[in-house]
C-alpha cells in the first residue's frame, strides 16, 4: 500500500456527512487500514527488537569452547583450525544461517608458511670500507618468496624518505627515482608525525601510508629488491623487541600467484640506519629533511650483502561464511566480521603454559559474531539487505583471511554497503563511551555517533592515533578495497568507576595477557559492557539493512578513490 493511502482516505472522510452510513463504514475501514500500517516490526531498523537476544551467558559459552585448551590456540593449519571451523559451521547451522559460499559455509584461503632463516650479519661495503650489521640486534629480515635461498650480493641502497606515493596529499617520495633492483630504506609512519606539522597528511594521526605493510607493498610496486623500515618506538608505537620476536620464525602469507613481492622485507634500528647513511656518504640530518615537502631521495654510495634461506609449506586455511538473504535488496550486503584464529602453541610462559588460547583476542569477537547471527534470525521481519557473517582466518599473521576475501569476494565489493568488525570485547563492565577508531574516515563515524547518543552514550577518540589502530585489524582489508568499514573500539569511562579504571584495565591486558598464554577466560569478567557494544553494532547494521542508503568515505580519505571507481555499479 502506498504510504499516502491512509491520508487520502482521511481527506475524503472530512467531506462526508456525520450521520451517513458510509461515514461509519469508511471509519471502520480506515481504522483497520491504519492499524495495519502501524503493525509492529514492519520495519525494524529503528526499534529495539532483537536486542534482548544478546546474552552474556551465551557469549561466555562460546568463549569457553573456542578458548579451551582442546582448540590448541586456533592457529591455521593445525588441529585447532579443524575444530574451530567445525564448531563455527555447526553454530551457523544451529542459528539458521544459509551457507555463505554457494552450498558451503567455507571459503578456502590458500596460504604459504615460510620459515625465513637469515644470515647472522649483513655486510655493508662503501668507499669508506666494510662494516657489519648484526642480525637480530640491529636489523630483522625475512622473505615473502619461496626460493630456497635469497641472495643479496652487493645490492645498492637508497634512502627514500617515507617511501610514500600519495596523490591526494601531493606527495611522492619515488618521483624521478629508479629503485629497480635496489634496497630502499624508509622511515615508519607519516611525514607529519616527526615534525608535528598538522598540514602534512594528518599530522600525528597515522594514515594508511604510514603502515609498514604499505611501505613493503609500494617498494615492490617500484621494482625494488628489498625494503628496510627504520624503526622508532614512538613512530611505530612498539619497541624493537616486538620485531625481534619474528627473527628466524615462520610466517604465513597468501598464495597469490601474480603478486609483486620483494626479495627481502625487514626493519633496521635508527642507530644502524644512521651507520648505513654515513657509510654511504650522507649526513644523518637527511632523516629530518624527509619531513619537508619537496624532499629528494638519496642514493647511497654503499651496497649490502646477505642471504636468507627458507623452508616452505603450502596449505589451505578457511574463512567461515553464513548469511541471511535480504528480502528487498538481496544483492546489497552488510558484513559482520571477526577473526577466529590466534597463535596456537608456542613458547611456554613462566608457569609452563604453552597454549596461546586467545580468549579475548579473539574468541570473544567470534562469540560476538554468533550472537549477531542469533539476533538477526530472531527478527520477525527479515532484513531488506543481505546480512553476511564472516569469521576470517589469519588475522594474527597479517590480516590474511580478510585480505583474501577482499581480493576474492564472494559478494561484489561494489555492492557491499559496509563492514562491522569485532576484535576483542569489553570484559570490565558498562562504559558511558564507545571509542571511534579511524576518526574522519567515513560516514560510518557519524552513524556510530548518532546511534550511540540514542543509547545515552558518547563517542571517545583514540588516545594514540599515531599508532594506526585503524590499519591493524580486519576492517582495514575491506577499507583498502573501498568498502566503508569500521572497527568499534572499547570505551574506558566505566560507569561507577571512571576513566582511570577503564584505562588501567586495558593497559593491564596489553601488558600481561596480550598474545600470551594467560589470555584465557576468567569468571571475574564483567561482560555487561560487551553486550552494550554488540547491541550498538547490531543497531547500526539494522539502520542500514532496512534502508537503501550508501555510507561513503569522507573527503581526504585515502580510500575514497577506490570506492568512487565502483559507484556506477551501485546505480
C-alpha positions in Angstrom: 0.0 0.0 0.0 1.4 3.5 -0.9 2.3 5.5 2.2 -0.2 8.2 1.4 -3.2 5.9 1.0 -4.5 6.3 4.6 -4.0 10.1 4.3 -6.1 10.1 1.1 -9.0 8.2 2.9 -8.9 10.7 5.8 -9.1 13.5 3.4 -12.3 12.2 1.9 -13.9 11.4 5.3 -13.7 15.0 6.2 -16.2 15.7 3.4 -18.8 13.1 4.5 -21.9 13.9 6.5 -21.6 12.8 10.1 -24.8 10.7 10.1 -24.1 8.9 6.8 -23.9 5.1 6.9 -20.9 5.4 4.6 -19.2 7.5 7.3 -19.3 4.7 9.7 -18.2 2.2 7.1 -15.3 4.3 6.0 -14.4 5.0 9.6 -14.2 1.2 10.3 -12.2 0.6 7.1 -9.8 3.4 7.9 -9.2 2.1 11.4 -8.3 -1.3 10.0 -6.0 0.2 7.4 -4.3 2.5 10.0 -3.9 -0.4 12.4 -2.3 -2.5 9.6 0.0 0.4 8.6 1.2 0.6 12.2 1.7 -3.2 12.7 4.9 -3.7 14.7 8.0 -5.0 13.0 7.0 -3.8 9.5 10.3 -2.0 9.7 12.8 -2.9 12.4 15.6 -0.5 11.6 14.6 2.0 14.3 13.2 -0.2 17.1 14.8 -2.4 19.8 13.6 -5.8 18.5 16.4 -8.3 18.8 18.4 -6.5 21.5 17.2 -8.9 24.2 18.7 -11.8 22.4 22.2 -10.7 23.3 23.1 -12.6 26.4 26.3 -12.8 28.5 25.8 -16.4 29.3 25.6 -17.3 25.6 28.7 -15.2 24.9 30.6 -17.0 27.7 29.6 -20.4 26.5 31.2 -19.8 23.1 34.3 -18.2 24.5 34.9 -21.1 26.8 34.7 -23.5 23.9 36.8 -21.5 21.4 39.5 -20.6 24.0 39.7 -24.1 25.5 43.0 -26.0 25.5 41.4 -28.6 23.3 41.3 -25.9 20.5 45.1 -25.5 20.8 45.1 -21.8 20.3 43.3 -21.9 16.9 46.3 -21.5 14.7 45.8 -22.0 10.9 47.0 -25.4 9.5 46.6 -27.2 12.9 44.1 -29.4 14.6 43.0 -26.2 16.3 41.7 -24.9 13.0 39.9 -28.1 12.2 38.0 -27.9 15.5 37.3 -24.2 15.2 35.8 -24.2 11.7 33.7 -27.3 12.5 32.3 -25.5 15.6 31.6 -22.4 13.7 29.8 -24.3 10.9 27.7 -26.1 13.5 26.8 -22.9 15.2 25.9 -21.1 11.9 23.6 -24.0 11.0 22.1 -24.0 14.5 21.4 -20.3 14.2 19.6 -20.9 10.9 22.1 -19.2 8.6 22.3 -20.1 5.0 25.6 -21.3 3.7 27.5 -18.2 2.6 29.6 -19.5 -0.3 27.3 -21.3 -2.6 26.3 -24.6 -0.8 29.2 -24.3 1.6 30.0 -22.4 4.8 33.7 -22.3 3.9 35.9 -20.3 1.7 39.3 -21.8 1.0 42.2 -19.5 1.7 45.4 -20.7 0.1 48.5 -19.8 2.2 52.2 -20.4 2.3 54.1 -21.0 5.5 57.6 -19.6 5.1 60.4 -20.1 7.6 63.0 -17.4 6.9 66.5 -18.2 8.2 68.6 -15.1 7.5 72.4 -14.9 7.9 73.5 -13.6 11.3 75.2 -10.5 9.7 74.8 -8.0 6.8 77.9 -6.8 5.0 78.0 -3.1 4.1 80.6 -2.0 1.6 81.4 1.6 0.6 84.4 3.7 -0.3 84.9 4.2 3.5 85.4 0.4 3.9 83.4 -2.5 5.2 81.2 -2.7 8.2 78.9 -5.5 9.6 75.4 -5.0 10.9 74.3 -7.7 13.3 71.1 -9.6 12.6 68.5 -9.5 15.5 70.4 -6.8 17.3 70.5 -4.2 14.6 68.0 -5.5 12.0 65.5 -8.2 11.3 65.0 -9.7 7.9 62.7 -12.2 6.2 61.4 -13.0 2.7 57.9 -13.5 1.3 59.3 -15.5 -1.5 59.6 -19.3 -1.8 63.0 -19.6 -3.3 65.3 -22.0 -1.3 67.9 -19.2 -1.0 67.6 -15.4 -1.4 71.0 -14.0 -2.2 71.6 -10.3 -1.9 75.1 -9.6 -3.3 76.3 -6.1 -3.3 72.8 -4.6 -3.7 72.8 -0.7 -3.9 70.9 1.1 -1.1 68.6 4.2 -1.5 67.2 6.3 1.3 63.7 7.1 0.1 62.3 9.2 2.9 58.9 7.7 4.0 58.6 5.6 0.8 55.2 7.1 0.1 53.2 7.8 -3.1 50.1 9.7 -2.0 48.4 11.7 -4.8 45.7 13.1 -2.5 48.5 14.6 -0.3 50.6 15.7 -3.3 53.5 13.6 -2.1 55.7 11.2 -4.0 59.0 10.0 -2.4 59.7 8.0 -5.5 59.4 10.8 -8.0 62.2 10.7 -10.5 63.8 7.8 -8.6 64.9 4.5 -10.1 65.0 1.8 -7.4 64.8 -1.3 -9.6 67.0 -4.0 -8.2 67.9 -1.9 -5.1 67.2 -1.9 -1.4 65.1 1.1 -0.2 65.4 2.3 3.3 62.4 4.2 4.6 61.0 5.7 7.7 58.0 4.3 9.5 54.8 6.4 10.0 54.0 9.6 8.0 55.8 12.9 7.2 53.6 14.8 9.6 54.5 12.7 12.6 58.0 13.7 13.5 57.9 17.5 12.9 54.4 18.0 14.2 53.2 19.8 11.0 49.4 19.2 11.1 49.3 20.3 7.4 51.2 17.3 6.3 49.0 14.3 5.8 47.0 14.1 9.1 49.7 15.3 11.4 50.4 12.8 14.2 47.4 10.7 13.2 48.8 7.8 11.1 47.3 7.2 7.6 47.5 4.1 5.6 50.8 5.3 4.1 52.4 5.2 7.5 52.0 1.4 7.9 55.0 -0.8 7.4 52.8 -3.1 5.2 52.2 -0.2 2.8 56.0 0.5 2.7 56.7 -3.0 1.6 53.9 -3.0 -1.0 55.0 0.3 -2.5 58.6 -0.7 -2.7 57.6 -3.9 -4.5 55.5 -1.8 -7.0 58.5 0.4 -7.6 60.6 -2.6 -8.5 62.9 -2.7 -5.5 64.5 -5.9 -4.4 64.1 -5.2 -0.7 62.9 -2.7 1.9 64.2 -1.8 5.3 61.9 0.2 7.5 63.7 2.4 10.0 62.4 1.7 13.5 61.4 4.3 16.1 59.5 3.2 19.2 57.4 6.4 19.1 56.6 6.3 15.4 55.9 2.5 15.3 54.1 2.5 18.7 56.1 -0.5 19.9 59.7 -1.3 20.8 62.2 -3.1 18.5 61.9 -6.2 20.7 58.4 -6.8 19.2 60.1 -7.2 15.8 62.9 -9.3 17.2 60.2 -11.9 18.2 59.9 -12.7 14.5 63.5 -13.4 13.9 64.1 -16.9 12.5 60.5 -17.8 12.8 57.9 -18.9 10.2 55.2 -16.6 8.9 52.1 -17.1 6.7 51.2 -15.2 3.6 48.6 -15.6 1.0 49.4 -17.8 -2.0 48.8 -15.1 -4.6 50.4 -16.2 -7.9 50.6 -12.8 -9.6 51.6 -10.7 -6.6 54.6 -8.4 -6.8 57.0 -9.4 -3.9 60.2 -8.1 -2.5 63.2 -10.5 -2.1 63.7 -9.1 1.4 61.5 -7.3 4.0 62.9 -6.0 7.2 63.4 -3.5 9.9 66.5 -1.7 11.0 67.2 0.2 14.2 67.7 4.0 13.9 71.3 3.7 15.1 72.1 1.1 12.4 70.3 3.2 9.8 72.5 6.1 10.6 75.6 3.9 10.3 74.4 2.9 6.8 73.8 6.5 5.8 77.2 7.7 7.0 78.9 4.8 5.3 77.1 5.8 2.1 78.3 9.3 2.2 75.2 11.0 3.6 74.8 13.2 6.7 72.2 11.9 9.2 70.4 15.2 9.0 68.8 13.9 5.8 66.4 11.9 8.1 64.8 15.2 9.3 64.7 16.6 5.7 62.4 13.7 4.7 59.6 15.5 6.7 59.8 18.6 4.4 57.7 18.8 1.2 59.9 18.6 -1.8 62.4 16.2 -0.2 64.7 14.4 -2.7 65.6 10.8 -2.1 69.3 10.0 -1.8 71.1 7.0 -3.4 73.8 5.9 -1.0 77.3 5.1 -2.2 77.1 1.7 -0.4 75.9 -1.8 -1.0 74.7 -4.6 1.2 75.2 -8.3 1.1 73.4 -11.1 2.9 71.4 -14.3 2.4 68.1 -15.8 3.5 67.4 -19.5 3.5 63.8 -20.7 3.5 61.7 -23.7 4.4 58.3 -23.6 2.7 54.9 -25.3 3.3 51.8 -24.9 1.1 48.4 -25.4 2.6 44.8 -24.0 2.8 43.1 -22.3 5.7 39.4 -21.3 5.7 37.1 -18.4 6.2 33.7 -19.4 7.6 30.7 -17.6 6.0 26.9 -17.6 6.7 24.2 -15.3 5.5 20.6 -14.1 5.8 19.3 -13.2 2.3 17.7 -9.8 2.1 14.0 -9.5 1.1 14.2 -6.3 -1.0 17.8 -5.7 -1.9 19.3 -9.2 -1.8 22.3 -8.1 -3.9 23.4 -5.4 -1.4 25.4 -6.7 1.6 26.2 -5.8 5.1 29.1 -7.8 6.6 29.7 -8.6 10.3 33.3 -9.9 10.7 35.6 -11.3 13.4 38.8 -13.3 13.2 38.7 -16.8 14.6 42.4 -17.5 14.7 45.1 -17.0 17.3 48.7 -18.0 17.8 48.4 -21.7 18.5 51.1 -23.5 20.7 54.3 -21.6 21.3 57.0 -20.6 23.8 55.9 -21.6 27.3 55.4 -18.8 29.9 56.8 -18.8 33.4 54.1 -21.3 34.5 55.0 -23.7 31.7 51.8 -23.0 29.8 52.4 -23.0 26.0 48.9 -22.8 24.6 48.0 -19.3 23.4 44.3 -19.6 24.0 43.3 -16.1 22.7 40.1 -15.8 24.8 39.7 -12.0 24.4 41.8 -12.0 21.2 39.6 -13.1 19.5 37.4 -15.9 20.8 35.3 -13.1 22.3 34.8 -11.3 19.0 34.0 -14.6 17.3 31.4 -15.3 20.0 30.0 -11.9 19.4 29.6 -12.9 15.7 27.5 -15.8 16.8 25.4 -13.5 18.9 24.8 -11.3 15.9 23.6 -14.3 14.0 21.1 -15.3 16.7 19.8 -11.7 17.0 19.3 -11.2 13.3 17.5 -14.5 12.9 15.1 -13.6 15.8 13.6 -10.6 13.9 10.0 -11.1 12.7 10.7 -9.0 9.7 13.8 -10.2 7.8 16.4 -7.6 6.7 15.9 -5.9 3.3 19.6 -6.2 2.6 21.5 -9.4 2.8 23.4 -9.8 6.1 26.7 -11.8 5.9 28.5 -13.3 8.9 32.2 -13.8 8.1 34.7 -15.4 10.5 38.1 -14.9 8.9 41.4 -16.7 9.3 45.0 -15.5 9.6 44.4 -12.1 11.2 47.4 -12.7 13.5 49.6 -13.4 10.5 48.8 -10.1 8.8 45.0 -9.8 8.2 45.3 -12.7 5.7 41.8 -14.1 5.7 40.1 -10.7 5.3 42.7 -9.7 2.7 41.9 -12.8 0.7 38.2 -12.2 0.9 38.6 -8.6 -0.2 40.7 -9.8 -3.2 38.4 -12.8 -4.0 35.0 -11.6 -2.7 32.1 -14.0 -2.5 29.8 -11.0 -2.8 30.7 -8.0 -5.0 32.8 -5.2 -3.4 30.8 -2.6 -5.3 27.5 -3.6 -3.6 28.9 -4.3 -0.2 27.4 -1.5 2.0 29.7 -1.7 5.0 31.8 -4.0 7.2 31.3 -4.0 11.0 34.3 -5.8 12.6 34.7 -7.1 16.2 38.2 -7.6 17.5 38.0 -8.2 21.3 35.1 -7.3 23.5 34.9 -5.3 26.7 35.4 -7.5 29.8 35.4 -4.9 32.5 31.8 -3.5 32.6 29.5 -1.0 31.1 31.0 2.2 29.8 29.5 5.6 29.0 31.7 6.0 26.0 32.4 4.0 22.9 35.7 4.6 21.1 35.8 5.6 17.5 38.7 4.1 15.6 39.8 5.9 12.4 38.1 9.2 13.1 37.4 11.2 9.9 37.5 8.3 7.5 33.9 7.6 6.6 30.2 8.3 7.1 30.2 5.3 9.5 31.7 7.7 12.1 28.5 9.8 12.0 26.2 6.8 12.1 28.1 5.4 15.2 27.9 8.7 16.9 24.2 9.1 16.3 23.3 5.5 17.4 25.5 5.8 20.5 23.8 9.0 21.5 20.4 7.4 21.1 21.6 4.8 23.7 22.7 7.5 26.1 26.4 7.1 25.3 29.1 9.4 23.8 32.0 9.0 21.4 35.6 9.0 22.6 38.6 9.1 20.4 41.8 7.1 20.1 44.3 8.4 22.5 47.2 7.2 20.3 46.1 8.0 16.7 49.8 7.8 15.7 49.7 4.0 16.4 47.5 3.5 13.4 45.0 1.2 15.1 42.6 1.6 12.2 45.0 -0.3 10.0 45.7 -3.2 12.4 42.5 -5.2 12.3 40.4 -6.9 9.6 38.2 -3.9 8.7 41.3 -2.4 7.1 41.4 -5.1 4.4 37.9 -4.1 3.3 38.8 -0.4 3.5 41.7 -0.9 1.1 39.1 -2.4 -1.3 37.0 0.8 -0.9 34.3 -0.5 1.4 33.5 1.9 4.3 34.5 -0.4 7.1 34.6 0.3 10.9 36.1 -1.3 13.9 34.4 -0.2 17.1 37.0 0.5 19.9 36.4 -0.2 23.6 35.3 2.6 25.9 37.2 3.5 29.1 34.6 5.6 31.0 33.4 2.8 33.2 30.1 3.5 34.9 30.6 4.0 38.6 34.4 3.6 38.3 35.6 6.2 35.9 38.1 6.6 33.1 41.2 5.7 35.1 39.8 2.3 35.9 38.9 1.5 32.3 42.3 2.7 31.1 44.1 0.6 33.7 42.1 -2.5 32.7 43.1 -2.0 29.1 46.7 -1.4 30.0 46.8 -4.4 32.3 45.6 -6.7 29.5 48.1 -5.3 27.0 51.0 -5.7 29.4 50.1 -9.0 31.0 47.9 -11.0 28.6 48.0 -9.7 25.0 49.5 -12.5 22.8 50.4 -14.5 25.9 49.2 -17.9 27.2 47.4 -16.1 30.0 44.8 -14.7 27.6 42.2 -17.1 29.0 38.6 -16.8 30.1 38.2 -15.7 33.7 34.9 -16.0 35.7 35.6 -12.5 37.1 35.0 -10.9 33.7 32.1 -8.4 33.5 30.6 -8.7 30.0 27.8 -6.3 30.5 29.7 -3.7 28.6 30.4 -6.2 25.8 26.6 -6.7 25.4 26.1 -2.9 25.2 28.7 -2.7 22.4 27.4 -5.6 20.5 23.9 -4.3 20.7 25.1 -0.9 19.3 26.8 -2.6 16.3 23.6 -4.6 15.8 21.5 -1.3 15.7 24.0 0.2 13.2 23.5 -2.8 11.0 19.7 -2.6 11.3 19.7 1.1 10.4 21.4 0.2 7.1 19.7 -3.1 6.5 16.2 -1.5 6.3 17.2 1.3 4.0 18.8 1.9 0.6 21.4 4.5 1.8 25.1 4.1 1.0 27.7 5.3 3.5 30.7 6.8 1.8 34.3 7.9 2.5 34.9 11.5 3.7 36.8 13.9 1.5 40.6 13.4 2.0 40.3 9.7 2.9 42.9 7.6 1.2 40.2 5.0 0.4 37.7 7.3 -1.3 39.1 7.0 -4.8 38.8 3.2 -4.7 35.1 3.4 -3.8 34.5 6.1 -6.4 35.6 3.6 -9.1 32.7 1.3 -8.4 30.0 4.0 -8.0 28.4 3.2 -11.3 27.9 -0.4 -10.3 25.6 0.6 -7.5 23.2 2.6 -9.7 
